[in-house]
Amino acid sequence: MYPQMSKKLRRPKRDRNLFKWLERRACAPEFAGGMLLFLSLFFFAAATNTLAGWLYVVSGVSFALLLIGGIMPSRVLREIEVNRSKIEPVSAGDPVEIELIFRNTGKSDKTLIQVRDLLPEGISLDRQKEHVIERIAAGANHRWVYSTDTLKRGIFQFEQVQLITASPVGLFRSRRSRPTPQPSIVYPLVLTLNQCPLIDRIGKNDSTRQLSQEHSQNNATEGLTRTLRPYRWGDPTRLVHWRTSAKFGELRVRELEVTVGGQELVIALDTEPGWESENFEAAVVAAATLYFYAQRLNFNVKLWTASTDLLHGNRLVLETLAGVNITPTLFSDADLPAAPIVWLTHRRDRISSLPSGSRWLGWQQSSDSRDLSQNPGLSIESDPDDLTYNSLRSQLQTSL
């Protein structure tokens, strides 16, 4: 009983595959075409049995109509050219805009053409986008623009567009593919940070900072205060500007001017195996976020991975982070840059050997009791349900 039921369930799938094969190779009959083919065979059999001339005429006309209906769809599609415009890069979560241009190179109008654009796997929840072209005049173009949401960062390759039609008779349907290769680059998400102590304090001498803060407290009119901002939990009380706080009815804190222009900094991403996929995606987001935050503070910031070495430039860094993946490429401590590093990793065996003044972000909780005071950092707690990375943003803004 059960084997027979499974065969019945599989049979429609084989039939669909057969029809798809016929569509791609030649043509597949529509319902009307199948009925006309059945009636044509019936009339031809009846004419052979009765030798009635009018039955031969009916069957002959029917077969001629079937022949025309089977040949014309492929000829209609043969005269359609498809071009895909260049796809502009977007950030993860933003819609990407796709433009397709169809040109009728034939001498007659083309009508009722169904278009299917096959989307790369992983770029969106949709597997394909469909569009119907009602009419393209001879020598004219038809433009189709649509957008689809992006799920994650990456470099996705659009490969082909399918054209389907049963025009002009509607008895048989043909499907033809047109290669339209074009890459779509989806940048990783860049979080907006109000502050990031991991970057703010990198390479700074704590004693010098303490001296500057005490000097600012003793004489707040000498220009060392950059601005006043609302009090945040964890701010030292010695930086509270009491006169302004009394005026506004809330605590206001002095934000000191720190000169960091031109200081070199490297955002280094560990791509060796051992990452969990969610943690690696969060590390890529953190790398992009820290790069642009450090750039906003006028650091001479660069990106480093084992496969690309040092990179500089917004577009190049974003494209690299869009395509970076976990690789088996091994490297030694000597391969790391000599400048201060923000090391994004899933393990801590290289933390103690980082250059002086470096920081680290670890995505793996560890009970390692070694003295890491020379290179402090943050242990990031991942939240797989947080698709907007709010948890990561709050942790990056946490004081060391």
C-alpha contacts under 8 A as a table, 3 or more apart, distances in Angstrom:
res1	aa1	res2	aa2	distance
1	M	4	Q	5.34
1	M	5	M	6.35
2	Y	5	M	5.05
2	Y	6	S	6.22
3	P	6	S	5.13
3	P	7	K	6.27
4	Q	7	K	5.14
4	Q	8	K	6.36
5	M	8	K	5.14
5	M	9	L	6.32
6	S	9	L	5.04
6	S	10	R	6.23
7	K	10	R	5.13
7	K	11	R	6.14
8	K	11	R	5.34
8	K	12	P	7.58
9	L	12	P	6.64
9	L	13	K	7.71
10	R	13	K	5.41
10	R	14	R	6.55
11	R	14	R	5.19
11	R	15	D	6.29
12	P	15	D	4.94
12	P	16	R	6.14
13	K	16	R	5.05
13	K	17	N	6.20
14	R	17	N	5.06
14	R	18	L	6.14
15	D	18	L	5.03
15	D	19	F	6.28
16	R	19	F	5.14
16	R	20	K	6.16
17	N	20	K	5.05
17	N	21	W	6.11
18	L	21	W	5.07
18	L	22	L	6.22
19	F	22	L	5.01
19	F	23	E	6.11
19	F	28	A	5.75
20	K	23	E	4.97
20	K	24	R	6.30
20	K	28	A	7.60
21	W	24	R	5.30
21	W	25	R	6.10
22	L	25	R	5.18
22	L	26	A	5.44
22	L	27	C	5.21
22	L	28	A	5.19
22	L	174	S	7.89
23	E	26	A	5.62
23	E	27	C	4.46
23	E	28	A	5.06
23	E	173	R	6.35
23	E	174	S	4.60
23	E	175	R	5.04
23	E	176	R	7.83
24	R	27	C	7.04
24	R	174	S	6.48
24	R	175	R	5.07
24	R	176	R	5.86
26	A	70	G	7.92
26	A	74	S	7.33
26	A	174	S	6.54
27	C	70	G	6.15
27	C	73	P	7.82
27	C	74	S	7.63
27	C	172	F	5.85
27	C	173	R	5.35
27	C	174	S	4.67
27	C	175	R	7.58
28	A	172	F	5.39
28	A	173	R	5.24
28	A	174	S	6.51
29	P	32	A	7.66
29	P	33	G	5.12
29	P	34	G	5.60
29	P	171	L	6.07
29	P	172	F	4.30
29	P	173	R	6.21
30	E	33	G	4.98
30	E	34	G	6.10
30	E	170	G	7.28
30	E	171	L	5.38
30	E	172	F	5.23
30	E	173	R	6.47
31	F	34	G	5.15
31	F	35	M	6.26
31	F	171	L	7.45
32	A	35	M	5.16
32	A	36	L	6.12
32	A	170	G	7.63
32	A	171	L	5.66
33	G	36	L	5.10
33	G	37	L	6.06
33	G	66	L	7.17
33	G	170	G	7.56
33	G	171	L	4.07
33	G	172	F	6.04
34	G	37	L	5.08
34	G	38	F	6.22
34	G	171	L	7.71
35	M	38	F	5.12
35	M	39	L	6.21
36	L	39	L	5.08
36	L	40	S	5.98
36	L	62	S	7.09
36	L	66	L	7.68
37	L	40	S	5.09
37	L	41	L	6.30
37	L	62	S	7.73
37	L	63	F	7.54
37	L	66	L	7.22
38	F	41	L	5.31
38	F	42	F	6.21
39	L	42	F	4.86
39	L	43	F	6.06
39	L	59	S	8.00
40	S	43	F	5.18
40	S	44	F	6.10
40	S	58	V	7.65
40	S	59	S	4.91
40	S	60	G	7.84
40	S	62	S	5.74
40	S	63	F	6.50
41	L	44	F	5.05
41	L	45	A	6.07
41	L	59	S	7.19
42	F	45	A	5.18
42	F	46	A	6.13
43	F	46	A	4.99
43	F	47	A	6.00
43	F	55	L	5.83
43	F	56	Y	7.26
43	F	58	V	7.04
43	F	59	S	5.43
44	F	47	A	5.01
44	F	48	T	6.14
44	F	55	L	6.75
44	F	56	Y	6.16
44	F	59	S	5.39
45	A	48	T	5.09
45	A	49	N	6.21
46	A	49	N	5.06
46	A	50	T	6.00
46	A	51	L	7.83
46	A	55	L	7.10
47	A	50	T	5.20
47	A	51	L	4.98
47	A	52	A	5.27
47	A	53	G	7.06
47	A	54	W	7.96
47	A	55	L	5.03
47	A	56	Y	5.59
48	T	51	L	5.28
48	T	52	A	7.72
52	A	55	L	5.57
52	A	56	Y	6.83
53	G	56	Y	5.19
53	G	57	V	6.45
54	W	57	V	4.97
54	W	58	V	6.23
55	L	58	V	5.08
55	L	59	S	6.11
56	Y	59	S	5.21
56	Y	60	G	5.89
57	V	60	G	5.05
57	V	61	V	6.10
58	V	61	V	5.30
58	V	62	S	6.13
59	S	62	S	5.01
59	S	63	F	6.11
60	G	63	F	5.13
60	G	64	A	6.17
61	V	64	A	5.05
61	V	65	L	6.17
62	S	65	L	5.10
62	S	66	L	6.20
63	F	66	L	4.97
63	F	67	L	6.14
64	A	67	L	5.04
64	A	68	I	6.31
65	L	68	I	5.17
65	L	69	G	6.06
66	L	69	G	4.98
66	L	70	G	6.06
66	L	171	L	7.11
67	L	70	G	5.16
67	L	71	I	6.26
68	I	71	I	5.32
68	I	72	M	5.99
68	I	169	V	7.92
69	G	72	M	5.73
69	G	73	P	7.12
69	G	166	A	7.89
69	G	167	S	7.98
69	G	168	P	7.38
69	G	169	V	5.44
69	G	170	G	6.82
69	G	171	L	5.51
69	G	172	F	5.84
70	G	73	P	6.66
70	G	74	S	7.93
70	G	171	L	7.23
70	G	172	F	5.41
70	G	173	R	7.70
71	I	74	S	6.10
71	I	75	R	6.69
72	M	75	R	5.06
72	M	76	V	6.10
72	M	167	S	7.12
72	M	168	P	6.99
73	P	76	V	5.09
73	P	77	L	6.39
73	P	165	T	6.03
73	P	166	A	5.50
73	P	167	S	5.55
73	P	168	P	7.04
73	P	172	F	7.32
73	P	173	R	6.53
73	P	174	S	5.76
74	S	77	L	5.21
74	S	78	R	6.08
74	S	174	S	5.90
74	S	175	R	7.72
74	S	176	R	7.83
75	R	78	R	5.01
75	R	79	E	6.80
76	V	79	E	5.81
76	V	80	I	7.24
76	V	110	K	6.73
76	V	167	S	7.50
77	L	80	I	5.35
77	L	163	L	6.91
77	L	164	I	7.75
77	L	165	T	7.56
77	L	176	R	7.01
78	R	81	E	8.00
79	E	104	N	5.99
79	E	105	T	5.26
79	E	106	G	5.37
80	I	102	F	6.57
80	I	103	R	5.68
80	I	104	N	4.95
80	I	105	T	6.21
80	I	106	G	7.74
81	E	102	F	5.62
81	E	103	R	5.09
81	E	104	N	6.61
81	E	105	T	7.21
81	E	178	R	7.80
82	V	100	L	6.90
82	V	101	I	5.75
82	V	102	F	4.67
82	V	103	R	6.52
82	V	161	V	7.89
82	V	178	R	6.65
82	V	180	T	7.16
83	N	100	L	5.81
83	N	101	I	5.23
83	N	102	F	6.62
83	N	180	T	6.14
84	R	98	I	7.74
84	R	99	E	5.99
84	R	100	L	4.65
84	R	101	I	6.38
84	R	180	T	5.77
84	R	181	P	7.59
84	R	182	Q	7.07
85	S	98	I	7.38
85	S	99	E	5.55
85	S	100	L	6.33
85	S	101	I	7.72
85	S	182	Q	7.88
86	K	182	Q	6.70
87	I	96	V	7.79
87	I	97	E	6.97
87	I	98	I	6.41
87	I	99	E	7.90
87	I	182	Q	7.17
87	I	183	P	6.99
87	I	184	S	5.73
87	I	185	I	7.97
88	E	96	V	7.57
88	E	97	E	7.58
88	E	184	S	7.12
88	E	185	I	7.50
89	P	96	V	7.61
89	P	184	S	6.41
89	P	185	I	4.91
89	P	186	V	5.74
89	P	187	Y	6.99
90	V	94	D	6.30
90	V	95	P	7.35
90	V	96	V	6.32
90	V	185	I	6.78
90	V	186	V	5.12
90	V	187	Y	5.94
91	S	94	D	5.66
91	S	153	R	7.18
91	S	186	V	5.27
91	S	187	Y	4.40
91	S	188	P	5.80
91	S	189	L	5.85
92	A	150	T	5.76
92	A	151	L	6.26
92	A	152	K	5.12
92	A	153	R	5.25
92	A	186	V	5.73
92	A	187	Y	5.82
92	A	188	P	5.51
92	A	189	L	5.50
93	G	149	D	6.37
93	G	150	T	5.05
93	G	151	L	5.75
93	G	152	K	6.84
93	G	189	L	7.80
94	D	149	D	5.97
94	D	150	T	5.99
95	P	147	S	5.93
95	P	148	T	5.20
95	P	149	D	4.12
95	P	150	T	5.83
96	V	147	S	5.40
96	V	148	T	5.60
96	V	149	D	6.28
96	V	150	T	6.83
97	E	145	V	7.04
97	E	146	Y	5.88
97	E	147	S	4.33
97	E	148	T	6.81
98	I	145	V	5.66
98	I	146	Y	5.48
98	I	147	S	5.90
99	E	143	R	7.18
99	E	144	W	5.81
99	E	145	V	4.44
99	E	146	Y	6.70
100	L	143	R	5.93
100	L	144	W	5.22
100	L	145	V	6.40
101	I	141	N	6.62
101	I	142	H	5.74
101	I	143	R	4.64
101	I	144	W	6.38
102	F	141	N	5.46
102	F	142	H	5.00
102	F	143	R	6.38
103	R	136	I	7.87
103	R	139	G	6.77
103	R	140	A	5.89
103	R	141	N	4.40
103	R	142	H	6.41
104	N	109	D	7.75
104	N	110	K	7.36
104	N	136	I	6.46
104	N	137	A	6.92
104	N	138	A	5.64
104	N	139	G	5.11
104	N	140	A	5.72
104	N	141	N	6.44
105	T	138	A	6.64
105	T	139	G	5.30
105	T	140	A	7.83
106	G	109	D	7.58
106	G	138	A	5.79
106	G	139	G	6.61
107	K	138	A	5.21
107	K	139	G	7.11
108	S	137	A	6.93
108	S	138	A	5.04
109	D	135	R	6.82
109	D	136	I	5.68
109	D	137	A	4.49
109	D	138	A	4.98
110	K	113	I	7.68
110	K	135	R	5.57
110	K	136	I	5.21
110	K	137	A	6.55
110	K	138	A	7.47
111	T	133	I	6.85
111	T	134	E	5.16
111	T	135	R	4.23
111	T	136	I	6.42
111	T	167	S	6.71
111	T	168	P	7.53
112	L	132	V	6.71
112	L	133	I	5.63
112	L	134	E	4.56
112	L	135	R	6.32
112	L	165	T	6.52
112	L	166	A	7.81
112	L	167	S	6.48
113	I	132	V	5.77
113	I	133	I	5.06
113	I	134	E	6.56
113	I	135	R	7.87
113	I	163	L	6.70
113	I	164	I	5.82
113	I	165	T	4.91
113	I	166	A	7.92
113	I	167	S	7.65
114	Q	130	E	7.18
114	Q	131	H	5.92
114	Q	132	V	4.51
114	Q	133	I	6.23
114	Q	163	L	5.88
114	Q	164	I	4.98
114	Q	165	T	6.11
115	V	130	E	5.51
115	V	131	H	5.04
115	V	132	V	6.00
115	V	133	I	7.46
115	V	161	V	7.07
115	V	162	Q	5.80
115	V	163	L	4.92
115	V	164	I	6.40
116	R	128	Q	6.41
116	R	129	K	5.63
116	R	130	E	4.58
116	R	131	H	6.62
116	R	161	V	5.83
116	R	162	Q	5.01
116	R	163	L	6.58
117	D	128	Q	5.45
117	D	129	K	5.18
117	D	130	E	6.45
117	D	160	Q	6.85
117	D	161	V	4.71
117	D	162	Q	6.38
118	L	127	R	6.38
118	L	128	Q	4.54
118	L	129	K	6.76
118	L	158	F	7.45
118	L	159	E	7.58
118	L	160	Q	6.53
118	L	161	V	6.29
118	L	162	Q	7.73
119	L	123	I	7.34
119	L	124	S	7.70
119	L	126	D	7.32
119	L	127	R	5.47
119	L	128	Q	5.22
119	L	129	K	7.47
119	L	158	F	6.38
120	P	123	I	6.04
120	P	127	R	7.52
120	P	156	F	6.07
120	P	157	Q	6.13
120	P	158	F	5.84
120	P	159	E	7.81
121	E	124	S	7.40
121	E	127	R	7.19
121	E	156	F	7.93
122	G	125	L	7.35
122	G	151	L	7.12
122	G	152	K	7.61
123	I	149	D	7.82
123	I	150	T	5.31
123	I	151	L	5.68
123	I	152	K	6.64
123	I	154	G	8.00
123	I	156	F	6.93
124	S	127	R	7.24
124	S	148	T	6.87
124	S	149	D	5.93
124	S	150	T	5.14
124	S	151	L	5.45
125	L	151	L	7.52
126	D	129	K	7.32
126	D	148	T	7.97
131	H	144	W	7.99
133	I	136	I	7.31
133	I	142	H	7.94
136	I	140	A	6.28
136	I	141	N	6.85
136	I	142	H	6.56
137	A	140	A	5.27
137	A	141	N	7.81
150	T	153	R	7.83
150	T	186	V	7.55
152	K	186	V	7.22
152	K	188	P	7.33
153	R	185	I	7.69
153	R	186	V	4.72
153	R	187	Y	5.25
153	R	188	P	4.92
153	R	189	L	7.70
153	R	322	A	5.42
153	R	323	G	7.79
154	G	185	I	6.15
154	G	186	V	5.22
154	G	187	Y	6.76
154	G	188	P	7.74
154	G	322	A	4.59
154	G	323	G	5.20
154	G	324	V	7.97
155	I	183	P	6.69
155	I	184	S	5.78
155	I	185	I	4.59
155	I	186	V	6.19
155	I	322	A	6.30
155	I	323	G	5.66
156	F	183	P	5.67
156	F	184	S	5.08
156	F	185	I	6.36
156	F	186	V	7.84
157	Q	181	P	6.80
157	Q	182	Q	5.92
157	Q	183	P	4.43
157	Q	184	S	6.12
158	F	180	T	6.93
158	F	181	P	5.37
158	F	182	Q	5.26
158	F	183	P	6.01
158	F	184	S	7.27
159	E	179	P	5.92
159	E	180	T	5.42
159	E	181	P	4.50
159	E	182	Q	6.85
160	Q	177	S	6.39
160	Q	178	R	5.45
160	Q	179	P	4.33
160	Q	180	T	4.87
160	Q	181	P	6.58
161	V	177	S	5.63
161	V	178	R	5.23
161	V	179	P	6.51
161	V	180	T	6.68
162	Q	175	R	6.66
162	Q	176	R	5.67
162	Q	177	S	4.42
162	Q	178	R	6.27
163	L	175	R	5.58
163	L	176	R	5.29
163	L	177	S	6.24
163	L	178	R	7.66
164	I	173	R	6.96
164	I	174	S	5.66
164	I	175	R	4.43
164	I	176	R	6.62
165	T	173	R	5.55
165	T	174	S	5.71
165	T	175	R	6.83
166	A	169	V	6.74
166	A	170	G	4.61
166	A	171	L	6.52
166	A	172	F	5.41
166	A	173	R	4.24
166	A	174	S	6.44
167	S	170	G	5.39
167	S	173	R	7.83
169	V	172	F	7.82
170	G	173	R	7.27
185	I	319	E	7.08
185	I	322	A	6.90
186	V	322	A	6.16
187	Y	318	L	5.79
187	Y	319	E	6.56
187	Y	321	L	7.13
187	Y	322	A	4.97
188	P	284	V	6.99
188	P	285	V	5.76
188	P	288	A	7.04
188	P	318	L	7.18
188	P	321	L	6.79
188	P	322	A	5.86
189	L	285	V	5.66
189	L	288	A	7.44
189	L	289	T	7.79
190	V	285	V	6.22
190	V	286	A	7.72
190	V	288	A	5.77
190	V	289	T	4.80
190	V	292	F	7.96
191	L	285	V	7.56
191	L	286	A	7.88
191	L	289	T	5.43
191	L	389	Y	7.97
191	L	393	R	6.69
192	T	289	T	7.33
192	T	393	R	7.72
193	L	196	C	6.71
193	L	289	T	7.96
193	L	293	Y	7.19
193	L	393	R	6.92
193	L	396	L	7.94
193	L	397	Q	6.92
194	N	397	Q	7.36
195	Q	200	D	7.67
195	Q	397	Q	5.55
196	C	199	I	5.63
196	C	200	D	5.98
196	C	396	L	5.81
196	C	397	Q	4.67
196	C	398	T	7.14
196	C	399	S	7.66
197	P	200	D	4.66
197	P	201	R	5.76
197	P	396	L	7.72
197	P	397	Q	6.57
197	P	398	T	7.00
197	P	399	S	5.58
197	P	400	L	6.46
198	L	201	R	6.10
198	L	202	I	6.46
198	L	359	R	6.84
198	L	377	G	7.09
198	L	396	L	7.32
198	L	399	S	7.72
198	L	400	L	6.94
199	I	202	I	5.25
199	I	290	L	7.62
199	I	294	A	6.65
201	R	204	K	5.53
202	I	340	P	7.68
202	I	357	G	5.98
202	I	358	S	6.64
202	I	359	R	7.14
203	G	340	P	6.96
203	G	356	S	7.98
203	G	357	G	4.73
203	G	358	S	7.21
204	K	208	T	7.83
204	K	209	R	7.42
204	K	357	G	7.63
205	N	208	T	5.33
205	N	209	R	6.31
206	D	209	R	5.02
206	D	210	Q	6.07
207	S	210	Q	5.04
207	S	211	L	6.15
208	T	211	L	5.08
208	T	212	S	6.18
209	R	212	S	5.09
209	R	213	Q	6.19
210	Q	213	Q	5.09
210	Q	214	E	6.19
211	L	214	E	5.17
211	L	215	H	6.05
212	S	215	H	5.03
212	S	216	S	6.04
213	Q	216	S	5.01
213	Q	217	Q	6.17
213	Q	239	L	7.58
213	Q	256	L	7.48
214	E	217	Q	4.98
214	E	218	N	6.27
215	H	218	N	5.17
215	H	219	N	6.15
215	H	220	A	7.89
216	S	219	N	5.23
216	S	220	A	4.98
216	S	222	E	7.59
216	S	224	L	6.23
216	S	225	T	7.08
217	Q	220	A	5.82
217	Q	238	R	6.84
217	Q	239	L	6.68
219	N	222	E	6.27
220	A	223	G	7.10
220	A	224	L	7.16
220	A	225	T	6.87
221	T	224	L	7.72
222	E	225	T	7.94
223	G	226	R	7.40
224	L	256	L	5.91
224	L	257	E	5.61
225	T	228	L	7.77
225	T	254	R	5.97
225	T	255	E	5.81
225	T	256	L	4.59
225	T	257	E	5.75
226	R	254	R	7.30
226	R	255	E	5.53
226	R	256	L	5.22
226	R	257	E	4.87
227	T	254	R	6.04
227	T	255	E	5.30
227	T	256	L	7.28
228	L	241	H	7.96
228	L	252	R	6.06
228	L	253	V	5.47
228	L	254	R	4.74
228	L	255	E	5.86
229	R	252	R	5.43
229	R	253	V	5.42
229	R	254	R	6.67
229	R	255	E	6.99
230	P	250	E	7.45
230	P	251	L	6.08
230	P	252	R	4.61
230	P	253	V	6.05
231	Y	235	D	6.77
231	Y	240	V	7.75
231	Y	251	L	5.43
231	Y	252	R	5.32
231	Y	253	V	5.51
232	R	235	D	5.83
234	G	399	S	7.41
235	D	239	L	7.59
235	D	253	V	7.84
236	P	239	L	5.88
236	P	240	V	7.56
237	T	240	V	5.36
239	L	253	V	5.47
239	L	254	R	5.46
239	L	255	E	7.93
240	V	245	S	7.73
240	V	251	L	6.76
240	V	252	R	5.78
240	V	253	V	4.34
240	V	254	R	6.26
241	H	244	T	5.74
241	H	245	S	6.10
241	H	251	L	7.51
241	H	252	R	5.72
241	H	253	V	5.58
241	H	254	R	6.32
242	W	245	S	4.89
242	W	246	A	6.05
242	W	251	L	7.35
242	W	252	R	7.35
243	R	246	A	5.29
243	R	247	K	6.39
244	T	247	K	4.96
244	T	248	F	6.28
244	T	251	L	7.90
244	T	252	R	6.52
245	S	248	F	5.38
245	S	249	G	5.69
245	S	250	E	5.12
245	S	251	L	4.61
245	S	252	R	5.09
246	A	249	G	5.14
246	A	250	E	6.86
246	A	251	L	7.66
248	F	251	L	7.93
260	V	263	Q	5.78
260	V	297	L	7.08
260	V	298	N	6.66
260	V	299	F	6.49
261	G	297	L	7.17
261	G	298	N	4.81
261	G	299	F	5.60
261	G	300	N	7.63
262	G	298	N	6.34
262	G	299	F	5.34
262	G	300	N	5.28
263	Q	298	N	7.79
263	Q	299	F	5.15
263	Q	300	N	5.58
264	E	299	F	5.99
264	E	300	N	4.57
264	E	301	V	5.87
264	E	339	A	6.45
264	E	340	P	7.13
265	L	299	F	6.54
265	L	300	N	6.02
265	L	301	V	4.70
265	L	302	K	6.44
265	L	339	A	6.18
265	L	340	P	5.41
265	L	341	I	6.05
265	L	342	V	7.72
266	V	301	V	5.57
266	V	302	K	4.84
266	V	303	L	5.66
266	V	304	W	6.65
266	V	337	P	7.59
266	V	339	A	6.69
266	V	340	P	6.34
266	V	341	I	4.83
266	V	342	V	6.28
267	I	287	A	6.43
267	I	290	L	7.41
267	I	291	Y	6.55
267	I	301	V	7.28
267	I	302	K	6.15
267	I	303	L	4.84
267	I	304	W	6.08
267	I	341	I	5.93
267	I	342	V	4.97
267	I	343	W	6.52
267	I	344	L	7.76
268	A	287	A	7.74
268	A	303	L	5.96
268	A	304	W	4.61
268	A	305	T	5.96
268	A	341	I	6.47
268	A	342	V	5.94
268	A	343	W	5.01
268	A	344	L	6.15
269	L	283	A	7.58
269	L	284	V	7.64
269	L	287	A	7.06
269	L	303	L	7.89
269	L	304	W	6.40
269	L	305	T	5.45
269	L	343	W	6.27
269	L	344	L	5.00
269	L	345	T	6.59
270	D	305	T	6.66
270	D	306	A	7.45
270	D	343	W	7.34
270	D	344	L	5.96
270	D	345	T	5.08
270	D	346	H	7.62
271	T	305	T	7.05
271	T	306	A	7.07
271	T	325	N	6.80
271	T	326	I	4.80
271	T	327	T	5.81
271	T	328	P	7.80
271	T	329	T	7.71
271	T	345	T	7.94
272	E	275	W	7.68
272	E	326	I	5.96
272	E	327	T	5.68
272	E	328	P	5.68
272	E	329	T	6.43
272	E	330	L	6.75
273	P	326	I	5.95
273	P	327	T	6.35
273	P	328	P	6.07
274	G	346	H	7.18
275	W	279	N	6.59
275	W	280	F	5.91
275	W	326	I	7.54
275	W	346	H	6.15
276	E	279	N	5.29
276	E	280	F	6.16
277	S	280	F	5.15
277	S	281	E	6.31
278	E	281	E	5.25
278	E	282	A	6.33
278	E	382	S	7.94
278	E	384	P	6.59
279	N	282	A	5.02
279	N	283	A	6.14
279	N	363	W	6.51
279	N	382	S	6.57
280	F	283	A	4.91
280	F	284	V	6.28
281	E	284	V	5.13
281	E	285	V	6.35
282	A	285	V	5.05
282	A	286	A	6.10
282	A	382	S	7.86
282	A	389	Y	7.61
282	A	392	L	7.64
283	A	286	A	4.92
283	A	287	A	6.06
283	A	344	L	6.49
283	A	345	T	7.77
284	V	287	A	5.04
284	V	288	A	6.34
284	V	321	L	6.48
285	V	288	A	5.27
285	V	289	T	6.10
286	A	289	T	4.99
286	A	290	L	5.96
286	A	392	L	7.75
287	A	290	L	5.29
287	A	291	Y	6.04
287	A	344	L	7.48
288	A	291	Y	5.17
288	A	292	F	6.44
288	A	317	V	7.95
288	A	318	L	7.18
288	A	321	L	7.38
289	T	292	F	5.53
289	T	293	Y	6.12
290	L	293	Y	4.97
290	L	294	A	5.94
291	Y	294	A	5.34
291	Y	295	Q	6.19
291	Y	301	V	6.60
291	Y	302	K	7.33
291	Y	303	L	7.43
292	F	295	Q	4.87
292	F	296	R	6.12
293	Y	296	R	5.07
293	Y	297	L	6.58
294	A	297	L	5.09
294	A	298	N	6.59
294	A	299	F	5.48
294	A	301	V	6.51
295	Q	298	N	5.04
295	Q	299	F	5.27
295	Q	300	N	6.91
295	Q	301	V	6.19
296	R	299	F	7.45
301	V	312	H	7.30
302	K	310	L	6.23
302	K	311	L	5.51
302	K	312	H	5.02
302	K	313	G	7.95
303	L	309	D	7.81
303	L	310	L	5.55
303	L	311	L	5.05
303	L	312	H	6.52
303	L	317	V	6.77
304	W	308	T	6.75
304	W	309	D	5.10
304	W	310	L	4.63
304	W	311	L	6.33
305	T	308	T	5.40
305	T	309	D	5.41
305	T	310	L	7.23
306	A	309	D	5.84
306	A	329	T	6.76
306	A	330	L	7.48
306	A	331	F	6.66
307	S	329	T	7.07
308	T	311	L	7.30
311	L	316	L	7.23
311	L	317	V	6.46
312	H	316	L	6.86
312	H	317	V	6.43
313	G	316	L	5.41
313	G	317	V	5.96
314	N	317	V	5.29
314	N	318	L	6.12
315	R	318	L	5.19
315	R	319	E	6.08
316	L	319	E	5.20
316	L	320	T	6.09
317	V	320	T	5.08
317	V	321	L	6.14
318	L	321	L	5.11
318	L	322	A	6.00
319	E	322	A	4.96
319	E	323	G	6.44
320	T	323	G	5.38
320	T	324	V	5.91
321	L	324	V	5.09
331	F	335	D	6.26
332	S	335	D	5.47
332	S	336	L	7.38
333	D	336	L	5.53
333	D	350	R	7.46
333	D	353	S	7.25
333	D	354	L	7.93
334	A	337	P	7.87
337	P	340	P	7.94
337	P	341	I	7.65
338	A	355	P	6.14
339	A	355	P	6.69
340	P	355	P	5.82
340	P	356	S	6.50
340	P	357	G	5.49
340	P	358	S	4.63
340	P	359	R	7.78
341	I	354	L	7.25
341	I	355	P	6.99
341	I	357	G	7.62
341	I	358	S	4.63
341	I	359	R	6.17
341	I	360	W	7.75
342	V	358	S	5.84
342	V	359	R	4.74
342	V	360	W	5.22
342	V	361	L	7.32
343	W	351	I	7.86
343	W	358	S	7.65
343	W	359	R	6.25
343	W	360	W	4.43
343	W	361	L	6.08
344	L	360	W	5.88
344	L	361	L	4.83
344	L	362	G	6.22
345	T	348	R	7.32
345	T	360	W	7.56
345	T	361	L	6.32
345	T	362	G	5.25
345	T	363	W	6.58
346	H	362	G	5.42
346	H	363	W	4.96
346	H	364	Q	5.28
347	R	350	R	7.83
347	R	362	G	6.57
347	R	363	W	7.54
347	R	364	Q	6.27
348	R	351	I	5.34
348	R	362	G	7.25
349	D	352	S	7.21
350	R	353	S	5.40
350	R	354	L	6.58
351	I	354	L	5.52
351	I	360	W	7.08
351	I	372	L	7.47
351	I	375	N	6.93
352	S	372	L	6.29
352	S	374	Q	7.59
352	S	375	N	6.91
354	L	358	S	6.37
354	L	375	N	7.29
355	P	358	S	5.83
356	S	374	Q	6.92
356	S	375	N	7.03
357	G	374	Q	7.28
357	G	375	N	6.44
358	S	375	N	5.46
358	S	376	P	7.62
359	R	375	N	5.28
359	R	376	P	5.47
359	R	377	G	5.11
360	W	375	N	7.13
360	W	376	P	6.63
360	W	377	G	4.48
360	W	378	L	6.43
361	L	377	G	5.63
361	L	378	L	4.96
361	L	379	S	5.89
361	L	380	I	6.68
362	G	365	Q	7.49
362	G	377	G	7.72
362	G	378	L	6.30
362	G	379	S	4.75
362	G	380	I	5.86
363	W	379	S	5.98
363	W	380	I	5.07
363	W	381	E	6.61
363	W	382	S	7.17
364	Q	379	S	7.10
364	Q	380	I	7.56
365	Q	379	S	6.68
371	D	374	Q	7.78
372	L	375	N	5.58
372	L	376	P	6.14
373	S	376	P	5.46
376	P	400	L	7.83
377	G	400	L	7.21
378	L	400	L	7.41
380	I	392	L	7.31
380	I	395	Q	6.97
381	E	392	L	7.90
382	S	391	S	7.61
382	S	392	L	7.42
383	D	386	D	5.49
383	D	391	S	6.94
384	P	387	L	7.17
386	D	389	Y	5.57
386	D	390	N	6.78
386	D	391	S	7.02
389	Y	392	L	5.14
389	Y	393	R	6.28
390	N	393	R	5.03
390	N	394	S	6.25
391	S	394	S	5.28
391	S	395	Q	6.27
392	L	395	Q	5.15
392	L	396	L	6.18
393	R	396	L	5.25
393	R	397	Q	6.42
394	S	397	Q	5.19
394	S	398	T	6.41
395	Q	398	T	5.07
